Amino acid sequence: MSSPLDPQSTVSVPEDMTGRLRRVATGGISLRKTFSALKHRNFRLFFSGQLISFTGTWMTTTAQGWLVYQLTGSKALLGLVAAAASAPMLFFATWGGWVADRHPKRSVIVVTQTCLMILSLTMAALVWSKLVQPWHIIVLAILGGITMAFDMPARQSFVIEMTSREDLMNAISLNSSAFNCARIVGPSLAGFLMAQVGIAMCFLLDGLSFIAVIAGLLMMRLPKHAPIQSESSAIGQALEGFRYVWTHPRVLTILSLFAVVGIFGWSYSVLMPAFAHDVLHLGANGYGMLMAGSGVGALAAALTVASAGHILPTRVMALGGIGIFSVSLALFAFNKNLYFGVVLLAIVGFGIVLYFSTSNTVLQSIVPDEMRGRVMGIWTLIFGGMIPLGSLQAGLMADFLGTPATIATGALICALAAAVTLMVIRRREAQLAAAP
């Protein structure tokens, strides 16, 4: 599935964990390099479907937070719903990673996307009939979390099968750009629909949007799947991912920092409905503007990685992204102006996606093909285990300390974690350099 490399555009460099040579792109920035992964037909189909489906997903994310706060007025319940959507990953993500390595990834994704479509249509029906209660939202969030525990490892590790190792960073960045382009359009559209038509329409359009990604998956031409040959039991194969991570310091470092950012950084998004309503005194349209502002910055970051990811050092992009994220989020926490808030959230979005895209690419690049699904299952496990904790702590802390102080505290912790990570990396490099 990979195309031959032009020797003028690549160079061999040492892989710093295994010592093996790997090929990376070099040269300047060009439009061709920005969209290089789109030369693969399968990825074009996937990218197009995801762009539509992600728009629906962001409409649901925006509408659901607003609906929960309308029904209950509770910041703690905002955190509880977010935790309910992610917590099942803590229990099922390891199995999801094993399933992604064991079965055709396309088939897994088709099943999970179909399940997510049904859940969105169910929510639309409940809201439209005016029967929706907070417990309905929590139950559907839990079911969605279980589905995502199988969807995310398969979808993350499927990218390289649709493209090539050389185009992996570009493909992940373009996929992130689709996600964040939808992050701009989805909340804005949701805000408009909630004000003009009603919240139910957001969930309905989300459900229908899954048809695009399912159709794209079914139209792909893929080689026959070769299942893993192993004498270990299903549990043993699933746990091999943990053994691999524990014995590879670079992988362990990446996932550890991801966990801290997931708990204390990403949880800011859970508090956005409360911040918009209580601090900035906004309605649905203003809330949608804030969410869209974050998406603008995130899209800019994704395109930056797609265009210049082959030039800029990954360490600078990852840790620099956390620095940008932390400073701008701390400033946003005490902002009282809508338009300045939109600008700050754009910078917040830029920083966090710069970090996420780079760390995701590095993680997948250094993991062998046969372990990728299980390692991304652990990535999903951290996403599912740490982010619910962050959502809960953010909601509870905001009830006691207030929303601005909670957001600022999370930003500070992320900055400290990045600084500690840099110290760990430099110490390990010094030890390797001093070794005979």
C-alpha positions in Angstrom: 0.0 0.0 0.0 3.0 2.4 0.4 4.4 4.1 -2.6 8.1 4.2 -3.5 10.0 7.1 -1.9 11.8 9.7 -3.8 15.5 9.5 -2.6 15.7 13.3 -2.9 12.9 13.9 -0.4 13.8 11.5 2.4 16.8 10.8 4.7 17.8 7.9 7.0 18.0 8.8 10.6 18.5 6.7 13.7 15.4 5.6 15.7 16.3 6.6 19.2 14.6 3.6 21.0 15.7 0.6 18.9 18.7 1.9 16.9 17.0 0.9 13.6 17.1 3.3 10.7 13.9 4.8 9.6 12.9 7.1 6.7 11.5 10.5 7.3 10.6 13.3 4.9 12.8 16.4 4.7 12.7 19.6 2.7 10.6 22.7 2.8 6.9 23.3 3.2 4.6 22.8 0.1 0.9 22.3 -0.6 1.8 18.8 -1.9 3.3 17.8 1.4 0.5 19.3 3.4 -2.0 16.9 1.7 0.3 14.1 0.7 -1.7 11.4 2.5 -4.7 12.2 0.2 -2.9 10.5 -2.7 -4.1 7.2 -1.1 -7.7 6.4 -2.3 -8.7 4.6 0.9 -7.6 7.5 3.1 -9.5 10.0 0.8 -12.7 8.0 1.4 -12.0 7.8 5.1 -11.1 11.5 5.4 -14.3 12.6 3.5 -16.6 10.5 5.7 -14.9 11.6 8.9 -15.2 15.3 8.0 -19.0 14.9 7.8 -19.3 12.6 10.8 -17.1 14.7 13.0 -19.3 17.7 12.3 -22.3 15.8 13.7 -20.2 14.6 16.7 -19.3 18.2 17.6 -23.0 19.2 17.2 -23.9 16.5 19.7 -21.1 17.4 22.1 -22.2 21.0 22.2 -25.9 20.2 22.4 -25.4 17.6 25.1 -23.5 19.9 27.5 -26.1 22.6 27.0 -29.0 20.2 27.5 -27.5 18.8 30.7 -27.0 22.3 32.2 -30.5 23.3 31.1 -32.1 20.3 32.8 -30.1 20.4 36.0 -28.0 23.6 36.4 -25.3 21.3 38.0 -21.6 21.7 37.1 -21.0 18.4 38.9 -23.4 16.6 36.6 -21.6 18.1 33.5 -18.5 16.3 34.8 -20.5 13.1 35.6 -21.9 12.9 32.0 -18.5 13.4 30.5 -17.1 10.7 32.9 -19.9 8.3 32.0 -19.0 8.7 28.3 -15.3 7.9 28.9 -15.2 5.6 31.9 -16.2 2.4 30.0 -13.0 2.8 28.1 -11.2 2.0 31.3 -12.7 -1.5 31.4 -13.0 -2.3 27.6 -10.2 -0.4 25.9 -7.7 -3.3 26.4 -10.1 -5.7 24.7 -10.7 -3.1 22.0 -7.0 -3.0 21.3 -6.8 -6.8 21.1 -9.9 -6.9 18.8 -8.2 -4.3 16.5 -5.1 -6.5 16.2 -7.0 -9.7 15.9 -9.8 -8.8 13.4 -10.1 -6.6 10.2 -10.0 -3.0 11.5 -12.5 -1.9 8.8 -15.1 -4.4 10.0 -14.6 -3.3 13.6 -15.1 0.4 12.7 -18.2 -0.3 10.6 -19.9 -2.1 13.5 -18.9 0.6 16.1 -20.0 3.5 13.8 -23.3 1.8 13.3 -23.8 1.5 17.0 -23.0 5.2 17.5 -25.5 6.2 14.9 -28.2 4.3 16.7 -27.4 6.0 20.0 -27.5 9.4 18.4 -30.9 8.7 16.8 -32.2 7.4 20.1 -31.2 10.6 21.9 -32.9 12.7 19.1 -36.1 10.7 19.7 -36.0 11.2 23.4 -35.4 15.0 23.1 -38.0 15.5 20.4 -40.7 13.6 22.4 -39.7 15.7 25.5 -39.2 12.5 27.5 -35.5 13.0 28.1 -34.2 12.9 31.6 -30.7 13.2 33.0 -30.5 9.4 33.6 -31.2 8.8 29.9 -28.3 11.0 28.9 -26.0 9.1 31.4 -27.1 5.7 30.1 -26.6 6.6 26.5 -23.2 8.2 27.4 -22.1 4.9 29.0 -23.2 2.9 25.9 -21.4 5.3 23.7 -18.3 4.9 25.9 -18.3 1.2 25.6 -18.6 1.5 21.8 -15.8 4.0 21.7 -13.5 1.6 23.6 -13.6 -0.6 20.6 -13.8 2.1 18.0 -10.8 4.3 19.0 -8.0 1.6 19.0 -9.2 0.3 15.6 -9.6 3.8 14.1 -6.3 5.1 15.4 -4.3 2.0 14.2 -6.2 1.8 10.9 -4.6 5.0 9.6 -1.3 3.5 8.6 -3.1 0.7 6.7 -4.9 3.3 4.6 -1.7 5.2 3.8 2.0 4.3 4.5 4.5 4.8 7.3 6.0 7.7 5.4 2.7 9.5 5.3 1.6 8.6 8.8 2.2 12.0 10.4 0.5 13.7 7.5 -2.5 11.4 7.7 -2.9 11.8 11.4 -2.6 15.5 11.1 -5.1 15.7 8.3 -7.5 13.5 10.2 -7.0 15.9 13.1 -7.7 18.8 10.8 -11.0 17.2 9.7 -11.9 16.8 13.4 -11.1 20.4 14.1 -12.7 21.8 11.0 -15.8 20.1 12.2 -15.0 21.6 15.6 -15.5 25.0 14.1 -18.6 24.2 12.0 -20.3 21.8 14.4 -20.6 24.0 17.6 -21.6 27.1 15.5 -24.3 25.1 13.7 -25.4 23.5 16.9 -25.7 27.0 18.5 -27.8 28.2 15.6 -30.0 25.1 15.6 -30.6 25.1 19.3 -31.7 28.7 19.1 -33.8 28.4 16.0 -35.1 24.8 15.7 -34.4 22.9 18.9 -31.7 20.7 20.5 -33.2 17.5 19.0 -32.1 18.5 15.5 -28.5 18.4 16.5 -28.7 14.8 17.6 -30.7 13.8 14.5 -28.2 15.3 12.1 -25.4 13.6 14.1 -27.0 10.2 13.6 -27.4 10.8 9.9 -23.8 11.9 9.5 -22.5 8.4 10.4 -23.8 7.2 7.0 -21.0 9.1 5.3 -18.2 7.4 7.2 -19.8 3.9 7.0 -20.2 4.3 3.2 -16.6 5.4 2.8 -15.4 2.3 4.7 -17.4 -0.1 2.6 -16.1 1.4 -0.6 -12.4 0.8 0.4 -10.2 -1.7 -1.4 -8.0 -3.5 1.2 -5.8 -6.5 1.2 -7.0 -9.7 3.0 -6.6 -9.4 6.7 -3.8 -11.6 8.2 -4.7 -12.4 11.9 -2.0 -12.5 14.6 -0.5 -15.9 15.1 0.1 -16.4 18.8 0.0 -19.3 21.3 -1.1 -16.9 24.1 -4.7 -16.8 25.3 -6.9 -13.8 24.4 -6.2 -12.3 27.9 -2.5 -12.9 27.5 -2.4 -11.3 24.0 -4.3 -8.3 25.4 -1.9 -7.9 28.3 1.2 -8.0 26.0 0.5 -4.4 25.2 1.1 -3.4 28.9 4.4 -5.4 29.0 5.5 -3.7 25.8 4.8 -0.2 27.2 6.4 -0.9 30.5 9.7 -2.1 28.9 10.0 0.9 26.4 10.8 4.1 28.3 9.9 6.5 25.4 6.5 4.9 25.0 5.9 5.0 28.7 6.9 8.7 28.9 4.5 9.7 26.1 1.6 7.9 27.7 2.4 9.2 31.2 2.3 12.8 30.0 -0.8 12.1 28.0 -2.5 10.9 31.3 -1.7 14.1 33.2 -2.9 16.4 30.4 -6.0 14.2 30.1 -6.9 14.7 33.8 -6.0 18.3 34.4 -5.9 19.9 30.9 -8.6 18.5 28.7 -11.2 18.7 31.4 -11.5 22.5 30.8 -13.9 21.6 27.9 -16.3 20.0 30.4 -16.7 23.3 32.2 -17.4 25.4 29.0 -21.2 25.4 29.4 -20.9 26.7 33.0 -18.2 29.2 32.1 -20.3 30.5 29.2 -23.5 30.8 31.2 -22.2 31.9 34.6 -19.0 33.9 33.9 -19.6 35.4 30.5 -23.5 35.4 30.8 -23.9 34.0 27.3 -26.7 32.1 25.5 -26.5 29.2 23.1 -25.0 31.2 20.3 -22.3 32.7 22.5 -21.4 29.2 23.8 -21.2 28.0 20.2 -18.8 30.8 19.4 -16.5 29.8 22.2 -16.4 26.2 21.1 -15.8 27.2 17.5 -13.0 29.5 18.5 -11.2 26.6 20.1 -11.8 24.7 16.9 -10.2 27.4 14.7 -6.9 27.1 16.7 -7.0 23.4 16.7 -7.5 23.3 12.9 -4.5 25.7 12.5 -2.4 23.4 14.6 -3.4 20.3 12.6 -2.5 22.0 9.4 0.8 23.2 10.9 1.8 19.6 11.7 0.6 18.4 8.3 2.7 21.1 6.6 5.8 21.4 8.8 5.8 18.2 10.9 8.6 16.8 8.8 10.8 19.8 9.6 10.1 20.8 13.2 11.5 18.6 16.0 8.7 16.5 17.6 9.9 17.4 21.1 9.5 21.1 20.3 6.0 20.6 18.9 4.8 18.4 21.7 6.1 20.2 24.7 5.8 23.6 23.1 2.2 22.7 22.4 1.6 22.1 26.1 3.3 25.4 27.0 1.1 27.3 24.6 -2.0 25.5 25.9 -1.2 26.1 29.5 -0.4 29.9 29.3 -3.4 30.7 27.1 -5.8 28.6 29.2 -4.7 30.3 32.4 -5.3 33.7 30.8 -8.7 32.5 29.5 -9.7 31.4 33.0 -9.9 35.0 34.3 -11.2 36.6 31.1 -14.6 38.3 31.1 -14.9 39.4 27.4 -16.5 37.1 24.8 -14.3 38.1 21.8 -11.0 38.0 23.7 -12.2 34.7 25.1 -12.7 33.3 21.6 -9.2 34.4 20.6 -7.7 32.8 23.8 -9.6 29.6 23.2 -8.2 29.5 19.6 -4.7 29.6 21.1 -5.7 26.9 23.6 -7.0 24.7 20.8 -3.8 25.3 18.8 -1.6 24.2 21.7 -3.5 21.1 22.7 -3.8 19.8 19.1 -0.1 20.5 18.4 0.7 18.3 21.4 -1.9 15.6 20.7 -1.1 15.2 17.0 2.6 15.1 17.5 2.5 12.6 20.5 0.0 10.4 18.6 2.3 10.3 15.5 5.4 9.5 17.5 3.7 6.8 19.4 2.4 5.0 16.3 5.7 5.5 14.5 7.9 3.8 17.1 5.5 0.9 17.8 5.8 -2.3 15.7 2.8 -3.1 13.4 1.8 -6.2 15.3 1.5 -4.2 18.6 -0.1 -1.0 17.3 -3.7 -1.9 18.0 -2.9 -3.0 21.6 -0.8 0.1 22.3 -3.5 2.3 20.9 -5.9 0.4 23.1 -3.8 1.5 26.1 -3.9 5.0 24.7 -7.7 4.7 24.7 -7.6 3.2 28.2 -5.7 6.3 29.5 -8.2 8.5 27.6 -11.0 6.6 29.1 -9.6 6.3 32.6 -7.9 9.7 33.1 -10.3 12.0 31.4 -13.3 10.8 33.4 -11.3 11.5 36.5 -10.5 14.9 35.2 -14.1 15.5 34.3 -15.2 14.5 37.8 -12.5 16.5 39.6 -13.2 19.6 37.4 -16.9 19.5 38.1 -16.6 19.0 41.8 -13.7 21.5 42.2 -15.7 24.1 40.2 -18.6 23.7 42.6 -16.3 24.5 45.5 -13.7 26.9 44.1 -15.5 28.3 41.1 -15.0 27.6 37.4 -12.1 30.1 36.7 -9.9 28.9 39.5 -10.4 25.3 38.5 -9.4 25.9 34.9 -6.4 27.9 35.9 -5.2 25.2 38.3 -5.4 22.6 35.5 -3.3 24.8 33.2 -0.6 25.2 35.9 -0.4 21.4 36.5 0.0 20.7 32.8 2.8 23.2 32.5 4.6 21.6 35.5 4.1 18.1 33.9 5.7 19.2 30.7 8.7 20.7 32.5 9.2 17.4 34.5 8.9 15.4 31.3 11.6 17.5 29.6 13.9 16.9 32.7 13.3 13.1 32.5 14.0 13.0 28.7 17.3 15.0 29.1 18.4 12.9 32.0 17.8 9.7 30.0 19.7 11.2 27.0 22.6 12.1 29.3 22.7 8.5 30.7 22.7 7.1 27.2 25.5 9.4 26.1 27.6 8.5 29.1 27.1 4.7 28.6 30.1 2.9 27.1 
